[in-house]
Amino acid sequence: MMEWYRSILAFHVIAIISWMAGILYLYRLLVYCAERRHEHPKVEDLLKTMTRRLWKAITLPAMIASWIAGLAMLHLNPGLFKLPWFHVKFASVILMTVSTLYAGKQVGVAQRGEAMPRGVFFRVMNEVPTLLMIVIVIMVIVRPWQ
C-alpha cells in the first residue's frame, strides 16, 4: 500500500504544480483581457485563444487530476481527516477550487466578448491562489496542531 501511496503522492504533487502554474498564468491573462482586449482585433483573438487553451489543456485538467489523486490518498489514509491541520488544508483546497472555477467562468465571459471586471480586480484575484498555496504548503509541511 505504501508504494501505491507514494506513487499517487508524486502524481498529486505534479498535478498541483501544473494547477498552480495554470491558475496563476490564467489570472494574469484575464488582466490582459480586461485591459487590452479592445485595443486591436488580433490582440483580442490571441488573448481568447491563450485563455481558452490554458483553461482547457492545463488548468482544469490539472485541478481535476489533483483532486483525483488527493481523494485517492485520502482513501488509502483516512486518518488524515482526524488531524486539525488537514481541515485547514482541505478548506484551502476548496477555496482554491472555487477561485479556479471562477477564473474558468471568466474565460467564458472573455470568449463571448461580454463585459468583464476591471483589470485591477483580476490583479487582486491573482493573489488569492498564491496566499492559499502558502497556507496549504505550511499545513502539509509544518503540520501545526498535530
C-alpha positions, 0 to 999 in steps of 0.5 A: 500500500505504501508504494501505491501511496507514494506513487499517487503522492508524486502524481498529486504533487505534479498535478498541483504544480501544473494547477498552480502554474495554470491558475496563476498564468490564467489570472494574469491573462484575464488582466490582459483581457480586461485591459487590452482586449479592445485595443486591436482585433488580433490582440483580442483573438490571441488573448481568447485563444491563450485563455481558452487553451490554458483553461482547457489543456492545463488548468482544469485538467490539472485541478481535476487530476489533483483532486483525483489523486488527493481523494485517492490518498485520502482513501488509502489514509483516512486518518488524515481527516482526524488531524486539525491541520488537514481541515485547514488544508482541505478548506484551502483546497476548496477555496482554491477550487472555487477561485479556479472555477471562477477564473474558468467562468471568466474565460467564458465571459472573455470568449463571448466578448461580454463585459468583464471586471476591471483589470485591477480586480483580476490583479487582486484575484491573482493573489488569492491562489498564491496566499492559499498555496502558502497556507496549504504548503505550511499545513502539509509541511509544518503540520501545526496542531498535530 
